[in-house]
């Protein structure tokens, strides 16, 4: 009986992240020693349900620990803010990965969960969070698609200037989602008659 040569199983194909975002040099803190000289591509992978729940628990724990240093009168009002900031940093830190492989950490941001808060400016970190939210919205079955009627209501709200009535942070978020939607729409502008609501 002839034995064939042993062949190790082929390595699985790397899984690409759900979104790749470019971080510019000025998105990094001036104090960060690893600040790049050109834009850096960063992958964002989808977190599992377990990872999301763990991130929420860790953020709550971090916020509770921070409360010990605050005057008692301020604790209740500041807890939500501290929790949101911790969740943003922890969630993005666990989602950041190599732009070509979700199983690898990013070479420029090793141990991202621990380093992102020091490496990136607040606006850049918030931008990565919004990109991650967008990935979840696009792919999660828990985020239903808008009906034609709901799109009509959305168009009316935009034309009526309702976006400008939102808080500044919600305006930026809405405009980023709108910009992402425009990428998939035909480039030619519609006729004026088509804009009538």
C-alpha positions as CSV (number, residue, x, y, z in Angstrom):
1,X,0.0,0.0,0.0
2,X,1.4,3.3,-1.1
3,X,1.1,6.2,1.4
4,X,0.6,9.6,-0.1
5,X,2.7,12.5,1.3
6,X,1.0,14.3,4.2
7,X,-0.4,17.7,3.2
8,X,-1.4,20.1,5.9
9,X,-4.8,21.6,5.4
10,X,-4.9,24.8,3.4
11,X,-5.1,28.0,5.5
12,X,-8.6,29.6,5.4
13,X,-9.0,32.6,3.2
14,X,-8.8,35.8,5.3
15,X,-12.1,37.5,5.9
16,X,-12.1,41.1,4.9
17,X,-13.6,43.7,7.4
18,X,-17.1,45.0,6.8
19,X,-15.8,48.5,6.3
20,X,-12.4,50.1,5.7
21,X,-12.0,53.8,6.8
22,X,-9.1,56.1,6.1
23,X,-7.7,57.9,9.1
24,X,-5.8,61.1,8.2
25,X,-2.5,62.1,10.0
26,X,-4.3,65.1,11.6
27,X,-6.8,62.6,13.2
28,X,-4.1,61.5,15.5
29,X,-3.2,63.3,18.7
30,X,-0.1,65.4,18.4
31,X,1.3,63.6,21.4
32,X,1.0,60.1,19.8
33,X,4.5,58.9,19.0
34,X,3.3,56.6,16.2
35,X,1.5,59.4,14.3
36,X,1.7,58.5,10.6
37,X,2.8,60.8,7.8
38,X,0.1,59.7,5.4
39,X,-3.5,58.3,5.6
40,X,-3.9,55.0,7.3
41,X,-6.5,52.4,6.2
42,X,-8.3,50.9,9.2
43,X,-10.7,47.9,9.1
44,X,-13.9,47.7,11.1
45,X,-15.2,44.3,11.8
46,X,-18.7,43.4,13.0
47,X,-18.8,42.5,16.7
48,X,-20.7,39.4,17.9
49,X,-23.6,39.7,20.3
50,X,-21.4,38.4,23.1
51,X,-18.7,41.0,22.3
52,X,-21.3,43.8,22.2
53,X,-22.8,42.8,25.6
54,X,-19.3,42.5,27.1
55,X,-18.4,45.9,25.8
56,X,-21.5,47.4,27.4
57,X,-20.7,45.7,30.8
58,X,-17.1,46.9,30.6
59,X,-18.2,50.5,29.8
60,X,-20.7,50.5,32.7
61,X,-18.0,49.2,35.0
62,X,-15.5,51.9,33.8
63,X,-18.1,54.6,34.3
64,X,-18.9,53.4,37.8
65,X,-15.2,53.4,38.7
66,X,-14.9,57.0,37.4
67,X,-17.8,58.1,39.5
68,X,-15.8,57.6,42.7
69,X,-13.7,60.6,41.9
70,X,-16.7,63.0,41.3
71,X,-18.7,65.0,43.8
72,X,-21.8,63.1,44.8
73,X,-24.1,65.8,43.5
74,X,-22.6,65.3,39.9
75,X,-22.6,61.5,39.8
76,X,-26.0,60.8,38.4
77,X,-25.8,63.4,35.7
78,X,-22.3,62.5,34.5
79,X,-22.7,58.7,34.6
80,X,-24.4,58.6,31.2
81,X,-21.8,60.8,29.6
82,X,-19.0,58.7,31.0
83,X,-20.7,55.4,30.0
84,X,-21.2,56.7,26.4
85,X,-17.5,57.8,26.1
86,X,-16.3,54.5,27.5
87,X,-18.6,52.4,25.2
88,X,-17.5,54.4,22.2
89,X,-13.8,53.8,22.9
90,X,-14.2,50.2,23.9
91,X,-16.6,49.3,21.1
92,X,-14.4,50.9,18.4
93,X,-11.2,49.4,19.9
94,X,-12.6,45.9,19.7
95,X,-13.9,46.5,16.1
96,X,-10.7,47.9,14.7
97,X,-8.6,45.4,12.7
98,X,-6.2,45.0,9.8
99,X,-7.9,46.4,6.6
100,X,-7.4,43.0,4.9
101,X,-8.1,40.5,7.7
102,X,-10.6,40.6,10.6
103,X,-8.5,38.1,12.5
104,X,-5.4,40.5,12.7
105,X,-5.0,43.5,14.8
106,X,-4.1,46.7,13.0
107,X,-0.3,47.1,12.6
108,X,-0.4,50.8,13.3
109,X,-2.8,50.5,16.3
110,X,-1.8,47.4,18.3
111,X,-4.0,46.7,21.3
112,X,-6.5,49.2,19.8
113,X,-8.8,49.1,22.8
114,X,-6.0,50.3,25.0
115,X,-4.4,52.7,22.6
116,X,-7.2,54.4,20.6
117,X,-8.1,56.8,23.4
118,X,-4.5,58.1,23.4
119,X,-3.8,57.8,19.7
120,X,-6.8,59.5,18.1
121,X,-8.5,62.8,18.6
122,X,-12.1,62.7,19.9
123,X,-13.6,63.6,16.5
124,X,-11.8,60.8,14.7
125,X,-12.9,58.3,17.4
126,X,-16.5,59.5,17.0
127,X,-16.2,59.1,13.2
128,X,-15.1,55.5,13.6
129,X,-18.1,54.9,15.9
130,X,-20.5,56.3,13.3
131,X,-18.9,54.2,10.6
132,X,-19.4,51.1,12.8
133,X,-23.0,52.1,13.5
134,X,-23.5,52.5,9.7
135,X,-22.2,48.9,9.2
136,X,-24.6,47.6,11.8
137,X,-27.5,49.5,10.2
138,X,-26.7,48.2,6.7
139,X,-26.3,44.6,7.7
140,X,-28.4,43.8,10.8
141,X,-31.8,42.1,10.5
142,X,-32.8,44.2,13.5
143,X,-32.6,47.4,11.4
144,X,-35.6,47.1,9.0
145,X,-35.5,48.7,5.5
146,X,-37.5,51.9,5.0
147,X,-40.7,51.5,3.1
148,X,-41.6,53.7,0.1
149,X,-44.0,55.7,2.4
150,X,-41.2,56.2,5.0
151,X,-38.8,57.4,2.3
152,X,-41.4,59.9,1.2
153,X,-41.7,61.1,4.8
154,X,-37.9,61.3,5.0
155,X,-37.8,63.4,1.8
156,X,-40.4,65.7,3.1
157,X,-38.5,66.1,6.4
158,X,-35.3,67.0,4.6
159,X,-37.0,69.5,2.3
160,X,-38.8,71.0,5.3
161,X,-35.4,71.7,7.0
162,X,-36.0,69.2,9.8
163,X,-32.3,68.1,9.8
164,X,-31.3,71.6,10.8
165,X,-33.5,71.4,13.8
166,X,-31.5,68.4,15.2
167,X,-28.8,68.8,17.8
168,X,-25.4,69.3,16.2
169,X,-24.1,65.8,16.9
170,X,-27.3,64.2,15.4
171,X,-27.1,66.6,12.4
172,X,-23.6,65.3,11.6
173,X,-24.7,61.7,12.0
174,X,-27.7,62.3,9.7
175,X,-25.6,64.0,7.1
176,X,-23.1,61.2,7.1
177,X,-25.8,58.6,6.6
178,X,-27.3,60.7,3.8
179,X,-23.8,61.0,2.1
180,X,-23.5,57.2,2.3
181,X,-26.9,56.8,0.7
182,X,-26.0,59.2,-2.1
183,X,-23.1,56.9,-3.1
184,X,-25.6,54.3,-4.2
185,X,-28.0,56.7,-6.0
186,X,-27.7,57.6,-9.7
187,X,-25.4,60.5,-10.3
188,X,-27.7,62.4,-12.6
189,X,-29.9,64.9,-10.7
190,X,-33.6,64.4,-10.9
191,X,-36.0,66.7,-12.7
192,X,-37.5,69.4,-10.6
193,X,-40.9,67.8,-11.0
194,X,-39.6,64.7,-9.3
195,X,-38.8,66.7,-6.2
196,X,-42.4,67.8,-5.7
197,X,-43.8,66.3,-2.5
